[in-house]
């Protein structure tokens, strides 16, 4: 299977929402709010996508200063394409665009918690969230 990774694809809000719904991340993102999704896409520092032909099958969105820290806000892979290394490759592609010493931090989705340790992330129990609204 040929998966193409891109950092220059212009993704529509509809295509992004469709992908999030096809992944487990759609359960925890505002898929019913295209206005919020537009901001999510427009304001990410790094957006990488994975494509199988014309089909969007993966996305990573990061917010970063490019030197010290990058927050991996989203890593979504179409459920039909999971366990093929797409998520890992999206993270590697993100890391390659950061400074050598820049760390990546994230909040893991409950079903993906064990995944991140397998690909080299270290667990940190000190995460805190201040909800919007």
C-alpha positions as CSV (number, residue, x, y, z in Angstrom):
1,X,0.0,0.0,0.0
2,X,1.4,3.3,-1.1
3,X,0.8,6.1,1.5
4,X,2.0,9.6,0.6
5,X,2.9,12.0,3.4
6,X,2.4,15.7,2.7
7,X,2.9,19.0,4.6
8,X,1.5,21.2,1.9
9,X,-2.0,19.7,1.4
10,X,-4.9,22.2,1.7
11,X,-7.5,20.2,3.6
12,X,-11.1,21.2,3.7
13,X,-12.9,21.3,6.9
14,X,-15.3,18.6,5.6
15,X,-12.5,16.3,4.7
16,X,-10.9,16.7,8.2
17,X,-14.1,16.1,10.0
18,X,-14.8,13.0,7.9
19,X,-11.3,11.7,8.8
20,X,-11.7,12.4,12.5
21,X,-15.1,10.5,12.4
22,X,-13.3,7.6,10.8
23,X,-10.8,7.5,13.6
24,X,-11.3,7.2,17.3
25,X,-10.4,10.8,17.8
26,X,-13.7,12.0,16.4
27,X,-15.3,11.0,19.8
28,X,-13.2,13.7,21.5
29,X,-13.2,16.5,19.0
30,X,-15.9,19.0,18.0
31,X,-16.9,17.3,14.8
32,X,-20.3,19.1,15.0
33,X,-18.6,22.5,14.9
34,X,-17.0,23.2,11.4
35,X,-16.2,26.7,12.6
36,X,-13.9,25.4,15.3
37,X,-12.4,22.8,12.9
38,X,-11.6,25.7,10.5
39,X,-9.6,27.4,13.3
40,X,-7.9,24.1,14.2
41,X,-6.7,23.7,10.7
42,X,-5.8,27.3,10.0
43,X,-3.8,27.9,13.2
44,X,-1.7,24.7,13.6
45,X,2.0,25.3,13.3
46,X,2.6,22.0,11.5
47,X,-0.1,19.9,9.7
48,X,1.0,16.7,8.1
49,X,-1.3,14.4,6.2
50,X,-1.3,10.8,5.0
51,X,-3.0,9.9,1.7
52,X,-3.9,6.7,0.0
53,X,-4.5,7.9,-3.5
54,X,-7.0,10.7,-3.1
55,X,-8.3,9.5,0.3
56,X,-7.1,11.3,3.4
57,X,-6.2,8.6,5.9
58,X,-4.2,10.4,8.5
59,X,-3.4,13.8,10.0
60,X,-1.2,15.2,12.7
61,X,-1.5,18.8,13.9
62,X,1.1,20.4,16.1
63,X,1.5,23.8,17.9
64,X,5.1,24.7,18.5
65,X,7.9,27.2,19.0
66,X,10.1,24.9,16.9
67,X,12.9,25.1,19.4
68,X,11.9,23.8,22.8
69,X,8.4,22.2,22.7
70,X,5.8,21.0,20.3
71,X,2.3,20.1,21.4
72,X,0.9,17.3,19.3
73,X,-2.7,18.4,19.4
74,X,-4.1,15.7,17.1
75,X,-3.0,12.4,15.7
76,X,-5.8,10.8,13.8
77,X,-5.6,7.7,11.5
78,X,-8.6,6.2,9.7
79,X,-9.6,3.1,11.7
80,X,-9.3,1.0,8.5
81,X,-5.7,2.1,8.1
82,X,-4.5,1.7,11.7
83,X,-1.7,-0.6,12.8
84,X,0.3,0.1,9.5
85,X,2.8,2.6,10.9
86,X,0.9,5.7,9.6
87,X,0.6,7.3,13.0
88,X,4.3,6.7,13.8
89,X,5.4,8.0,10.5
90,X,3.3,11.2,11.0
91,X,5.0,11.8,14.3
92,X,8.4,11.2,12.7
93,X,7.6,13.7,9.9
94,X,6.5,16.2,12.6
95,X,9.7,15.6,14.5
96,X,11.8,16.1,11.4
97,X,10.4,19.7,11.0
98,X,11.4,20.7,14.6
99,X,14.7,21.7,16.1
100,X,16.9,18.8,17.1
101,X,16.3,19.3,20.8
102,X,12.6,20.1,20.6
103,X,10.4,17.7,22.5
104,X,6.9,16.6,21.6
105,X,4.2,16.5,24.2
106,X,0.6,15.3,23.9
107,X,-2.4,14.2,25.8
108,X,-3.2,10.6,24.8
109,X,-6.7,9.5,23.9
110,X,-7.8,6.7,26.4
111,X,-7.6,4.0,23.7
112,X,-4.2,5.1,22.5
113,X,-2.5,5.4,25.9
114,X,-0.4,2.3,25.5
115,X,0.5,3.1,21.9
116,X,2.8,6.1,22.7
117,X,5.1,4.1,25.0
118,X,5.7,1.6,22.2
119,X,7.0,4.3,19.9
120,X,9.3,6.0,22.4
121,X,7.3,8.5,24.4
122,X,7.8,8.7,28.2
123,X,4.8,8.9,30.5
124,X,4.3,12.1,32.5
125,X,1.6,12.2,35.1
126,X,1.7,15.9,35.6
127,X,-0.7,17.0,32.7
128,X,-3.4,19.5,33.6
129,X,-6.3,20.7,31.5
130,X,-8.3,24.0,32.0
131,X,-11.4,23.5,29.9
132,X,-12.8,26.2,27.7
133,X,-16.3,27.6,27.8
